[in-house]
């Protein structure tokens, strides 16, 4: 039980640290509203589930054996973050958050899920995080290792969804507050876009441990 509380604490610390996932959720909530931001959170959750599964299958070992695979994922992830950041900088001012009701809301949500999925899935740091963190909480004389890995993975995804939902709702509230201030909208747009581009640049320098 004590180790489980330590696991929750480790997850909370990680999810509270600013990163591309958090910025993407805040930016999506501010620009497209609560529904799109929560859809982004779902995409991030699916990606984390994939990372847990890949970590259990030993993809981190593949990165070690064939470093070029790590480089491909790293550069693809950096390019995708860079593209999102540039799109954010180039976008127009916030539309009315009620305007989406007359448009293709489901299409926006599908795009938001895809954006969240790719942002996290193409981040090799997220896979290495799962590969390093989860084994530390596996008990050798407990349940089968795969069962423990599955439980810890579900907790990782579930706690992530809670934090991501909070960030999504915060972003939506920020968007409502910015609705009547074009200057504040521009500041938010350039801040979030610059942060995403900064994370993209930082990812290009990440080295495999």
Secondary structure, DSSP 8 states (H G I E B T S, - for coil): -HHHHHHHHHHHHHHHS--HHHHHHHHHHHHH-HHHHHHHHHHHHHHHHHHHHHHHHTHHHHHHH-HHHHHHHHHHHHHHHHHHHHHHHH--S---TTGGGGS-HHHHHHHHHHHHHHHHHT-HHHHHHHHHHGGGG--TTSS-HHHHHHHHHHHHHHHHHHHHHHHHHHHHHHHHHHTT-HHHHHHHHHHHHHHHHHHHHHHHT----
